[in-house]
Each structure stands twice: as C-alpha cells, then as structure tokens.
Amino acid sequence: MARIAVIGAGTGAMAAAARLAVAGHRVTVYERTETYGGAVRRFERDGFRFDTGPGLLTLPAVYRDLFIKTGKEPLEECVELVQVDPSSRHVFADGTQVSLPNASRAGVVAALDEALGAGAGERWGDFLVRAREAWDRTRRPLLEEPLWPNWQVLADKEPYPGTTYKRLLGRRRVARLSEIGGRELRDPRLAQLLDGYALAYGVDPGTAPASAAVLPYMEHAFGTWYVRGGIRELARAVYDRCRKRRVEFVFGAEVTRILEKDGRAAGVELAGGTVAEADFVVGQGPWRLRGLTGRQVYGAGAVEPEPEDRYPGRMVVCLALRGAREPGAVHRTVVHAADGEGDLDLFRHGVLPDLPTTVVDRPDDPSLRPDGEHESVVLTATVPSAAEYDWAAPGAAGAFADRMAAAAERAVPGLRERVLWREVRTPLDTERETGAAGGAVPPPALAAPEGVLHPANSTALPGLFAVGGWSHPGGGLPHAGMSGALVAGLIVEGPEFRGSQ
C-alpha cells in the first residue's frame, strides 16, 4: 500500500483518488479552499441555487465507468441523469431559431432544413460524418491513452478529412475550424452554429484546427445530460464515493512545495511548514506543480507549455427571476452574436463584444428555485481572462453582464423585467476558487498541427503525476474524468499502462 498525496479536490483529482483508493492505496487530498469540485461550484441565496461551472454533461460513460470501477452503486443510483431534449435551441441575429434534437443526426438534419432552408441540414449532416472520422482517429490516442512519449506527439497531422487547401506558389496548409464553416457549410448561421461549440469550450474558431469538429460531434453522437439538482450534484457524488473508499480530505490546506528525495517526488509541504510524506504525488496540472523547475516537470530539452492565462475565461450571471418558467421552455438556448467577428476579437485583441454569444440555461428543476412562482436562470459567455482584461475595474463586470442580459432577452422576452437580483461572477472568481492564473478555463486537447495539446500526465520527476484540465487530455468534465483514470492507471500499473481496453 502506497501513500499518495493529491493536490486539489477538483473533479479529475477526485476521480484519480477514488480509483487509487480502490486499488488499495492510502490517499489524502489537500485542498486549499474549503470545498471540493474545483470549477464545479454552486451559488445559493434566498432559496435559489445556480451551477456556476458546467451546466450540462456530455459523455456520461466516463463517470459511469468511474462508479462501476470504484463501488457497487452505479452512477444512476447516486445521481439522477436526465437527457435534455432538445439538446439546445439556437437564436441567430436575423431572428432565425432552430431547436436541435438530442443525439439524433436525422432529427438535427430535418430541423436545420426546416429552419434554415433545404440543403442546410444535409450540409451539417455531411460535416458530422467527417467529424466522426476525426473522432474515430483521435478518440483513443487523444483521450483514452497516456500521452507518449512527449506532449506534442499528436501534433503531426490533421485528422479531420479534406482540410488541406492550396496556397499561392503551390504551398498547402491545414484549414482552421472557421474555414470549415465558410467552405463546407456555406451558410453564415451554420458557421455560427459551429463556432458556438468551440466558443463554449473556450476555443478560438479562427485558430483552432479543423479537428475541433469533434466538439459538436460529441454532443450530437452521445447526447447532452443534466444532473437533477445541478451538475454540482455530480461533484458531490464523486466526493461521496471517495469518502466511502476512505480517501481523506484536508480542506484549507494549501500546498506550497512538492518535496523531492533521491530524485523522485517524496511528499508535499503545506503553508505554515507542515510536511506530508508520500510515495506518489498527484498535482493539479504542471503549471502549478510548485517548487519544481520546468526541467523537473517536463524533462531536459522539452518545450514548456504556454501560461494558463493565454486562454480565455468565463463570465457567469446568475439570475433570480420572479414569475414561473413557462411550459415548454427549452433547457439551453444559445443566442449567437449579431457579429460573429465580435466574439473572435476577444481572442485576438482581448476586446469584449457588444452583444456576445450567450448561453442561457433554464433547468426545469424545482430544487433550484424557492417555489413555482420563481425561476433560476444562468447566463454564460466566454470572455478574456483577468490577465487580458481588468475585471476589477469599477463597473466593468456589471456593464458586461448587462450586455449578456440584453442578448439573453432575445431568447427570453421580458427577461430583464423579471430580475429580482443577480450575482455576477468573472474570471477573478474562477481564479480565487480554482487557482488558475487569470481565471482561465482549460480547453480540451485537439490533435493537429498547431492544435491544443496539454502536458502528459507523467512528468520528468519519478513519482509525480499531473491530473485535471491543465494536463492531458485537457478541460471539460469528461476530460477531467479521463485524466483521473489515466493517472490512476499509470500509478497502479506503471509506465507500461496504455489505457483501458
């Protein structure tokens, strides 16, 4: 039985902790805040409850596997999963609206044809076929296996088919996701639909490789799911599973340094000088593996990843509304920006769009509201991190929240008149709760030249492993669960571990 110190109680870290405890190890989690879940948080006030992190779950199979492997009770006995249908409604600047059925390619094709005109659905359907090919090529090496032998191993070629375009002088280059929208979808609304999936993950469609097509494919193929009581309930269930497997949690314990002895990780040092020895250390991503040099984490000659805060963050506005949720209201509506270029400017120049693409979540869940005469609504938008924009400036957060509410009113008429109060959360709140520099949100890994690849779960220091969104395979709830499985496999089975079969 090995002693294992886990830094942070994020979802990926807890997934690793539960698996390691089941394997017979003694696991202690050190969390600098007073609660678990990382970015999967909840805000409560006056009988209203809001998810302030992810609002929906894709690839629930990742967590089904976690619960099967760590106990007798399956996931569905620990939380209530609800398949959301339609998976999303989309409102475009010209007033066009379309609701996309959940996990039904034929239904999506028919809905797009009816809303956008004959042929639109077929073009989107053909795009999904190519996206599936990219998924099939990258799923296992990118998501289910450790990154071998270095963190750039999947950056050699573009897995999305048919994306090499000619340049002048006969040169060829790989297309970006936004170019796929223009060349293959041939409708600005379909292009915005595609861009919106990338934006939701904090990915710039203008620079993302075409392989980012796997992001909408995951939702269309595997569906979108809500956890009754909010996604925070999923984090609670993972935490409870850890406790049942006798994982020890120490809250209010900030790790300031990783100890090294005889050339390997030997434990952690906490603020105040307390030392906890361990045979293995699992850290929340190499950016925050403190007290170590880049050479110790990445190896001699390795290219260190760019800082976290180069990625964007998220603005979340929690709205307590008077008045009941109307019958037939859609759970999730994406209100697309009047000017798609405005959203891209936040990546290029750190400029806030006037009317941003805004996600409106309206769960039909009585547990989130004080009574049937009120409603709990969450607005989300991708924004520059606190390193790129001064969110602490007087009025800055409130002014942008006003813009988000104006956008959301295109989906919920009369929204602003119903507001009792609101809670505005900026990347500064994310930074405080998760420790991510600037409150940035990690994107998922994307294979291809100039794609998004995160450092491997193994590090150059024996006994030290990286878990969570800032390491392989990147950000997002499914990816966090996968990172936990990979780290547990590497510790239990050793360097020969190649992922689940």
N, C-alpha and C positions, 0 to 999 in steps of 0.2 A: 504493500500500500504506500503510494507516494503522497507527499504533502504538496498541494497545489494552491498557489495564491493567484486569484483572479482580480484584476484591477478594473473596477467599474461594474455596475449592475445593469448594463444595457441588455437588450433582448438577446443579441448574439452571445454576449458573455454568459448570460444565464443559461442559454441553450447548451453552451460548452460545459458549464458547471454541472448541469443535471446529468449529461451523458458521462462525464468523468466520475461523478459520484456513483452512478450505477455500475461503473467498471471497477469499483472498489477503492477509489482514491479518497483521501481526506481533503475536501475542497473548502476554502474560505474565500469569500468575496469581500473586497474592500471598496466601499462606495463613498465618495467624498460628499455627496448630498445626503438627504435624509429619506430618500425613497428609491425605488427600483424603476427600471423601464427605460432609462436614457431619454430619448426624444419622444417616447410613447407616454405622454402625460395626459392629465385630466385637470380641467379647471372647474371649480364648483362655487356656486354662490346663489343664495335665495331659492334653493330648490332646483336650479338649473345645473346641468352638467354638460361639459363640452370636451371632446377629444381635441387636443392641441397639437397632436402629431398626425400620423396617418389616419385617414378616415375609413378606408376600405382595405381589404386584404386580397391579394392575388396569390396564386399557387399555395392554397391551404395545405396541399400534400406535404409541404416542408414541415409544417407543425404537426400534422397527423403522424408523420414518421417520428418526430421527436417524442411525442407522447406514447407511441407504440413501443419505442425503444427504451423508455425510462419508467414504465409502470403499467399497471393493469388497466387503469381507466383511460380510454381513448379520448382524443381531443373533444369529440362531441358530447362526452359526459362531463366535461369541465367547463365548456362554454357553449353557447347556442349560436351556431353559424347560420346565417340567413343569406341565401343567394339573392342579390339585388337585381330586380328586373323592372324596367330596363336598366342596363348597366350604367348608362349615362344619357342625359339629354344635352344637345349642343345648340347654342343660340349664336348665330352669326350676325355680323354687323348690318347686313341687308335685311334682317328680320327673319331670315330662313331659320327654321327649327327642325331638328331631327332627333328622335329617340332611338337608341341602338339597343336591340335585344341582347340579353346576356348569353354569352357562349353559343351563339348561333350565327354562323357565317351566312347561311341562306337568309336568315331574318335580317341581318345587317345589310346585305346586298339589296333586298327588297325595300327596306326603309330608306336607304340612300337614293335609290331610283325614284321613289315616290316624292321625296323631299327636294332633291337636287336636280332631278331630270333623268330621263332614260340614259343609261350608259355609265352614270356615276357609280352605281353600285357594282357594276361589273369591273370597272377600273380598280375600285377599292378591293374587291374580291381577288383580282389578279395580283394586286400588291400583297395581300395576305398570303397568297400561295408562295410568293418569293420570300416573304418574311419567314414563313415556316421553314423554307430551305435554310435560311440563315440560322434559325433556331436549332434545327437538326444538326447543323455543322458545329455549333458553338456550345450547345447545352452542356454536354459532358465536360469538355476541357475547360470551359469558362466558368461553370457553376458548380459542378459536382466533383471535380478533382482539385487537388492542390496545384498551385502554380509551379511548374517545373521548366527549367532549373532556375530561371530568374523571372522577375516580374514583367519582362517585356516579351515573353515567349510567344504570346498570341498576337503580336503586332506586325506580323509579316505580310498578311494579305487580307483582303476584304471578303468576308463570307457571303455577303448579300450578292445574288447573281446579277450580272449585267449592269455593273455600275462604273465600268471604265470608259471614260469619254476622251475623245481626241482633243488635243490642243493644237495650236499653231505649230508649225515645223514638225508635225508628226508625233509630238510627245503625247503621252497618255497620262491620265490622272484618275484618281478614285473620286467618285461623287460624294457629296455631303447629303445628309438627310433632307435638307430643304430643297435640294435639287431634285430629289426623288419626287417630292410633291409637285414641282413645276413640270418635270418632264413626263412622269408616268401617270399622275393623277389628273392633270390638265383642268383643274377647277380650283380657283383660289380658296373656296370653302373646304374642299377636301385637303388642300395643302395646309390650311389652318388646323384642320382636324388632326392631321399627322403631327404638325408642330406642337400641338397642345399636349400630346402624350409625352414628348420629350421635355417640354417645359415643366410638366408635373413632376418629373424626376430631377429637375434642376440641370437639364442638359440643353446646351445651345444647339438648336436645329441647324444653324448656319455653319457650325464647325463639326458637329457630330458626324461620325461615319454613317454610311447607309445601313450598317448593321444595327443601328439603333431602331430599325424596324421591328426588332424583337420585342420592344416595349409595348406597342399596341397589340402585337401578336399574343403576348402572354395573357392579356385581358380578354381578347376575343376567343382564344382557344380554351383557357382554363377558368374563365369567369371571374367575376368580382363578388366579394363576400363581405357581409357586415357581421360584426360580433355583437349580439344583443347586450346592451349596456355600454357599448362603445369599445373601440379597439383596445382601450386601456385594460379591458377585461382579459384580453389575450395575454398581456404582460403580467397581470395578476395570476393567471392560471400557470404561466411558466414559473413565476416566483414560487407559487404554492408547490409545484412539482419539485422544484429544487429543495424546498424545506422538507418535503416528505422523503426525499433522498438524502436528508441530513447534511445538506450544504449549509455552512454557517455564513451569515451575513453580518458585516460590521459596517454600520452606517456612520456618517460623519467622520470617515477615515480617509484622508487624502494621502495618496502615495506620492512621495516626493522623489524617490530614487529607487532604482532596481539594483539589488546587490549582485555582485559578481565575485565568484571564488573559483580559483583553479580553472579559469577560462570558461565558466558556464554560469548561468543565472542561478542565484542561491537564495533569493527571497526579496523582500521589499522593505523599504524604510518609510515610515509614516511621518506626517507633520508632527513635530514635537519630539522626534528622535526614536520612537518605538521601532524596533526591528522585528520582523516576522520571517523566520527562515522557511524556505520551501525548496522542494526538489525541482519543481517547474513553476514558471510564471507565465500567466496569460494576460497580455496587456490589450488595452482598447486602442489598437492601431499604432503603427510605428511612429507617427508624428508625435505621439505623447508618451513614448517609452522613455521616461525621463532618466537623466543621469548617464546616458549612453551616447557615444559618438555615432555618426552616420555609418562609419566603418563597422562598428559592432552590430548594428541593426541590419545593414544591407550587404555587408561584405566589401572587401577591398576592390576598388575599381567599379563598383556598382553605381548606377545613376540614381541619385536620391530623388524621390517624387517631389513635385512642387508643393508649396504650402497649402494647407487646407483652405485658407480664406480666398484663394483664387476662384473657388466655386461660389455660386450664389447661396442665399439663404431663403427663408420663407417668412412671409407676413401672415399671421393668423388673426382674424377678427371674430370673436365670439359674440353673438347677438342674442339677447334675451328679448323675445317678442311677445307682445300682447296679441291675443287672438289665436284661434285654433288653426292647426295645419289643415289646409283644405283637402277634402277627399281626392285621391288620385294624384297628389303631389309627388313629383319624382325625387328619389333619394339624392341623386347627384346631378347637377347641371353645370356644364362648362360654358361660361359666357366668354366668347372669343373677342379679342381686342378689335376695335374698329380699324386699327392699323397694325398689321402683323409685324411690320418693321419696328414698331414701338417696343414690343416685347424683346426683340433681338438687341435693341440698343442697351438694355440693362446688362447684357453680356459684353458688348463691345466697348461701351463707354461708362457703365455704371449709372446710366440715366434712367429715371423712373418714367414709365409710360403714362400718358394722360389717362387712358382708360385701359387698365391692364386686363389680360386674360385672368378671369377669376373663377375659382371653383366654389360652387355653392352646395354645401351638404345639409340636407334636411331629413335626418333619420326619422322614420315613423316608430319612435321608441318612447313609450310612456315614462320609462325610468330616467329620461334626460330632461324632463320638464316637471314643474310643480303640480300641474293639473292639465286637464284637457282644454283649458282656455288660454294656454300659452304654448310657445314653440321655441325650441332650441335650434339655432342655425349657426353654422361655422363657414366663414369665408376664408379662402386660402389663395395666395398669389406668390409666385416666385419673384424675389427681389434681390438686389445686391447685398452682399454680406456687410457686416459692420466695418470691415476693412475698406470697403469701396464707397460706403455712404454713411453719413453722420446721423444715425437713427436717434441719437441722444439730443440732437438739436431741438430747441423749443418748437413745438407744432409739427415737426416732421412726420412723426408716426400718425398723428391724428389726421393730417391732411391726406396722407396716402390711404388711410382707412376710409376716408370719405369717398375717394375715387373708387375704391373697391365696392363700397356700398352702392354707388351710382351704377357701376357695372352690373352688380347683382340685381338691381331693380329691373333690369331688362328681363330677368328670369322670374322675379317675384314682384309683380306690380304692387306699389304701395308699401314696399318693404320698410323704407326709412320712417314712415309714419307710425309703424308698429313697434319701433325700438323703445324698450323700457330703459335699457342700459347696454353698454358694450364693454368688452375687455379686448384691448389691442396688444398683441404680442409681436415683437420684432425679433430680428436675429440676435439682438442683445440678450433676450430671454433665452434663446437657444444656447448661446454661449455660456450663460450662467448655469443652465441646467445640465448641459452635456459636456462642456469644456472645449467644444470645437471652436477653433480660432475664428473670430468674427461671426460666430453663429452660422457658419457654412453648413450645408447639408450634403453629405457624400452622394455622388451619383453612382449608379450601378456600373459594373465593368462592361465595356463594349470592345469586342475584338475588332482589329483592323489597324492599318497604318494610321497613326495619329488618333487612335481610339482612346478609350479610358481604361487603363489598367492600374490596379492598386498593388501595393507590395504584397509579396507572398505571406502566407500565414506562418511559415518557418522564417526564422531570422538567422543572421550570421553568428549569433551568440547561442550556443547549445543550451537547451532548457528554456528558451524564451520564445513565446509564440504570440502572434497578433490575431485579434478577433475583432469583429464588428465592421461597420460601414467604411472605415478608412483603411481596411485591408481587403484582401481578396475574399469574396468576389464583389465587394462594393456595397453601396447603400440600398435601402429598401427592406421591408420586413422579411420577405422571402430570402433575400440575400444574407441578412443577418443570421437567420436560422441555419442557412447553409454554411456560413463561416464557422458557426459553433460546431457543426458536425465535422467539418474538416479539421479543426484544431483538436477536437477530442480524438479523432482517428489518428492523427499524427502522434499524439502523446501515447495513446494506448497501443497502437500497432507499430509505431516507429516510422522512420523515414521511408520505408517501403510501402506505406499506405498510399493507395491510389484512388480512394473514394469508394462510395457504396456501389455495389454491383446491382 
